[in-house]
Amino acid sequence: MKQNEIFITSIKDFFTLKMMKYSVAPFIATMVVIYALFFYFAGSTVQQLHQATLHVEQTQSNVIDGVENTDSFVGDFKGSSVVEFLMSHAVTAWIMTFLFYTVGSMLALVVSIFIAVIVIAFLTPFVLKELQKKHYSDIEMKGHDNFFISILKVIKWFLIMTAMLILFVPFYFVPILNVIMFNIPMYYFFHKMITYDVSSNINTNEEYKKIMFFSGNDMRIKTFVLYLVSLIPFAILFGGIFYVIFMGHAYFKETRELRLSDNNSSI
């Protein structure tokens, strides 16, 4: 099955009633979590601002009729006055607006991708079983790793992603480069999760290693393209199941060829 055939078959499988039902789950789960987090952090931020105190000292000198006058202001802003004071100045208002939208959009993207990937992971076995019944009844889904090992691997990949995000902080202030460096850790986690979700349900551990050895670059290209698509707002929320279908076909194809090769070599 060639690449274009995999894509066309994946599209046809995705637009079936059962797969469309599966595709709604990541969207609903992500929206609920983001909605809850938004109100939690928004309420917490407002509360902190109401409790905050800002100490300001200003001195201004001017000359009137040859006489120099100096006016001094010393005061403490409390509660909502902090926000009013900051927003009343063009520079601080711009900085606050920039930070709010930039940090907020980045966090929303990270959270949405992370939650969607986790939800999709729970649906992957059901999606792959449907593909097996329809296209690959000759291929046994052997799988590898138990739930405990899977959780440990996810935690390890998450910690590595977090460490990379922190390590790359200096690059975030460089235009263009900041986009690249921010997405490298995100792609790392995305690639690890989706390839593991699919392969751990189909292949043995040895088969997975062989597939990545012989076809690893091909798999990386596929997941990289899927990750770029996921950067489109809401794409991963609705299309996450398509990712599993697409990668499922790729792994079933590689597994069929691998097992046929192993059977022929053993004869």
C-alpha positions as CSV (number, residue, x, y, z in Angstrom):
1,M,0.0,0.0,0.0
2,K,1.6,3.2,-1.2
3,Q,1.6,6.5,0.7
4,N,-1.3,8.1,-1.3
5,E,-3.3,4.8,-0.9
6,I,-2.7,4.9,2.9
7,F,-4.0,8.5,3.0
8,I,-7.1,7.8,0.8
9,T,-8.0,4.7,2.8
10,S,-7.5,6.6,6.0
11,I,-9.8,9.3,4.9
12,K,-12.5,6.8,3.9
13,D,-12.1,5.0,7.3
14,F,-12.3,8.3,9.2
15,F,-15.6,9.3,7.7
16,T,-17.4,6.3,8.9
17,L,-20.1,6.7,11.6
18,K,-18.1,4.8,14.4
19,M,-14.9,6.7,13.7
20,M,-16.7,10.1,13.7
21,K,-18.2,9.2,17.1
22,Y,-14.7,8.5,18.4
23,S,-13.4,11.8,17.0
24,V,-15.9,13.8,19.1
25,A,-14.4,12.6,22.4
26,P,-11.1,14.5,22.3
27,F,-12.9,17.7,21.5
28,I,-15.4,17.4,24.3
29,A,-12.8,16.3,26.9
30,T,-10.3,19.1,25.9
31,M,-13.0,21.8,25.9
32,V,-14.2,20.8,29.4
33,V,-10.7,20.8,30.9
34,I,-9.7,24.1,29.3
35,Y,-13.0,25.7,30.3
36,A,-12.4,24.5,33.9
37,L,-8.8,25.6,34.0
38,F,-9.6,29.0,32.5
39,F,-12.1,29.9,35.2
40,Y,-9.9,28.4,37.9
41,F,-6.8,30.4,37.0
42,A,-8.8,33.5,36.0
43,G,-10.5,33.5,39.5
44,S,-7.1,32.9,41.2
45,T,-5.4,35.7,39.2
46,V,-8.2,38.2,40.0
47,Q,-8.0,37.3,43.7
48,Q,-4.2,37.7,43.7
49,L,-4.5,41.1,42.0
50,H,-7.1,42.2,44.6
51,Q,-4.7,41.3,47.3
52,A,-1.6,42.7,45.6
53,T,0.1,46.0,46.7
54,L,2.2,48.2,44.4
55,H,4.4,50.9,45.9
56,V,5.1,53.8,43.6
57,E,7.4,56.8,44.1
58,Q,7.4,59.6,41.4
59,T,9.2,62.9,41.3
60,Q,8.5,65.6,38.7
61,S,10.2,69.0,38.3
62,N,9.0,72.0,36.2
63,V,9.8,75.7,36.0
64,I,7.0,78.3,36.3
65,D,8.0,82.0,36.0
66,G,11.6,81.1,36.5
67,V,10.9,79.2,39.7
68,E,11.6,75.5,39.8
69,N,8.9,73.5,41.4
70,T,9.3,69.8,42.4
71,D,6.3,67.6,43.0
72,S,6.7,64.3,44.6
73,F,4.2,61.4,44.8
74,V,4.5,58.4,47.1
75,G,1.6,56.0,47.3
76,D,0.6,52.4,47.5
77,F,-1.9,50.9,45.0
78,K,-3.9,48.0,46.3
79,G,-6.3,45.6,44.8
80,S,-7.8,46.5,41.4
81,S,-5.9,49.8,41.5
82,V,-2.8,47.8,40.5
83,V,-4.4,46.9,37.2
84,E,-5.7,50.3,36.7
85,F,-2.3,51.9,37.3
86,L,-0.5,49.5,35.0
87,M,-3.1,49.8,32.2
88,S,-3.0,53.6,32.4
89,H,0.6,53.6,31.1
90,A,1.1,52.7,27.4
91,V,4.3,50.7,28.0
92,T,3.0,48.6,30.9
93,A,-0.3,48.2,29.2
94,W,1.4,46.8,26.0
95,I,3.6,44.5,28.1
96,M,0.6,43.1,30.1
97,T,-1.4,42.6,26.9
98,F,1.5,40.9,25.1
99,L,2.2,38.6,28.0
100,F,-1.4,37.7,28.5
101,Y,-2.1,36.8,24.9
102,T,1.3,35.2,24.2
103,V,1.6,33.1,27.3
104,G,-2.1,32.3,27.2
105,S,-2.1,31.2,23.6
106,M,1.0,29.1,24.2
107,L,-0.5,27.4,27.2
108,A,-3.8,26.8,25.5
109,L,-2.0,25.1,22.6
110,V,0.1,23.0,24.9
111,V,-2.8,22.0,27.1
112,S,-5.1,21.2,24.1
113,I,-2.5,19.0,22.4
114,F,-1.5,17.3,25.6
115,I,-5.1,16.5,26.6
116,A,-6.2,15.4,23.1
117,V,-3.2,13.1,22.9
118,I,-4.0,11.5,26.2
119,V,-7.7,11.0,25.3
120,I,-6.8,9.6,21.9
121,A,-4.5,7.1,23.6
122,F,-7.5,5.5,25.4
123,L,-9.4,5.3,22.1
124,T,-6.5,3.8,20.1
125,P,-7.2,0.1,20.9
126,F,-10.8,0.4,19.7
127,V,-9.8,2.3,16.5
128,L,-7.1,-0.2,15.6
129,K,-9.4,-3.2,16.2
130,E,-11.8,-1.7,13.7
131,L,-9.0,-1.3,11.2
132,Q,-7.9,-4.9,11.8
133,K,-11.4,-6.3,11.2
134,K,-11.8,-4.3,8.0
135,H,-8.4,-4.4,6.4
136,Y,-5.9,-6.6,8.3
137,S,-7.7,-9.7,9.6
138,D,-4.6,-11.7,8.8
139,I,-2.5,-9.7,11.2
140,E,-2.7,-10.6,14.9
141,M,-2.5,-7.6,17.3
142,K,0.1,-8.9,19.8
143,G,1.1,-5.7,21.5
144,H,3.6,-5.1,24.3
145,D,3.9,-3.4,27.7
146,N,1.4,-3.3,30.5
147,F,-0.5,-0.3,31.9
148,F,2.1,0.4,34.6
149,I,5.0,0.4,32.1
150,S,3.1,2.6,29.7
151,I,2.4,5.2,32.4
152,L,6.1,5.3,33.4
153,K,7.1,5.8,29.7
154,V,4.6,8.7,29.3
155,I,5.9,10.3,32.5
156,K,9.5,10.0,31.3
157,W,8.6,11.6,27.9
158,F,6.7,14.3,29.6
159,L,9.6,15.1,31.9
160,I,12.0,15.2,28.9
161,M,9.6,17.5,27.1
162,T,9.4,19.8,30.1
163,A,13.1,19.8,30.5
164,M,13.6,20.8,26.9
165,L,11.0,23.6,27.2
166,I,12.9,25.0,30.1
167,L,16.3,24.5,28.5
168,F,15.2,26.4,25.3
169,V,13.8,29.4,27.2
170,P,16.7,31.7,26.0
171,F,15.7,31.0,22.4
172,Y,12.1,32.1,23.0
173,F,13.1,35.8,22.8
174,V,14.6,35.4,19.2
175,P,12.0,35.9,16.4
176,I,11.4,32.9,14.2
177,L,13.8,30.7,16.2
178,N,11.5,30.9,19.1
179,V,8.7,29.2,17.1
180,I,11.1,26.4,16.1
181,M,12.6,25.8,19.5
182,F,9.2,25.9,21.2
183,N,7.8,23.2,18.9
184,I,10.8,20.8,19.1
185,P,9.8,19.5,22.6
186,M,6.1,19.4,21.7
187,Y,6.9,17.4,18.5
188,Y,9.1,15.0,20.6
189,F,6.2,14.3,23.0
190,F,3.7,14.1,20.1
191,H,5.8,11.6,18.1
192,K,6.6,9.4,21.1
193,M,2.9,9.2,22.2
194,I,1.3,8.5,18.9
195,T,3.9,6.0,17.7
196,Y,3.8,4.2,21.0
197,D,0.0,4.2,21.2
198,V,-0.2,2.5,17.8
199,S,2.8,0.1,18.0
200,S,2.2,-1.0,21.5
201,N,-1.2,-2.4,20.5
202,I,0.0,-4.1,17.3
203,N,3.6,-5.1,17.6
204,T,5.8,-6.9,20.0
205,N,8.7,-4.9,21.5
206,E,11.1,-6.6,19.1
207,E,8.9,-5.9,16.1
208,Y,8.6,-2.2,17.1
209,K,12.4,-1.9,17.3
210,K,12.8,-3.5,13.9
211,I,10.2,-1.2,12.3
212,M,11.9,1.9,13.8
213,F,15.3,0.6,12.6
214,F,14.3,0.0,9.0
215,S,11.4,2.6,8.6
216,G,12.0,5.0,11.5
217,N,12.6,8.0,9.2
218,D,9.5,7.3,7.3
219,M,7.5,7.2,10.5
220,R,9.0,10.4,11.7
221,I,8.1,12.2,8.5
222,K,4.5,11.0,8.9
223,T,4.3,12.2,12.5
224,F,6.0,15.5,11.7
225,V,3.4,16.2,9.0
226,L,0.6,15.3,11.4
227,Y,2.1,17.5,14.1
228,L,2.2,20.5,11.7
229,V,-1.5,19.9,11.0
230,S,-2.2,19.7,14.7
231,L,-0.9,23.3,15.1
232,I,-4.0,24.5,13.2
233,P,-6.5,25.5,15.8
234,F,-8.8,22.7,16.8
235,A,-7.3,20.4,14.2
236,I,-6.1,17.8,16.6
237,L,-9.3,18.0,18.6
238,F,-11.4,16.8,15.6
239,G,-8.7,15.0,13.6
240,G,-6.9,13.1,16.3
241,I,-8.6,9.9,15.5
242,F,-7.5,10.3,11.9
243,Y,-3.9,10.4,13.1
244,V,-4.4,7.0,14.8
245,I,-6.1,5.6,11.6
246,F,-3.3,6.9,9.4
247,M,-0.5,5.7,11.6
248,G,-2.4,2.4,12.2
249,H,-2.4,1.7,8.5
250,A,1.3,2.5,8.4
251,Y,2.1,0.1,11.2
252,F,-0.2,-2.7,10.0
253,K,1.5,-2.4,6.6
254,E,5.0,-2.6,8.1
255,T,4.0,-5.4,10.4
256,R,2.6,-7.5,7.5
257,E,5.8,-7.1,5.6
258,L,8.0,-7.8,8.6
259,R,6.2,-11.0,9.6
260,L,6.1,-12.2,6.0
261,S,9.9,-11.6,5.8
262,D,10.5,-13.4,9.1
263,N,8.3,-16.4,8.1
264,N,10.1,-16.7,4.8
265,S,13.5,-16.5,6.5
266,S,12.5,-19.2,9.0
267,I,11.5,-21.7,6.2
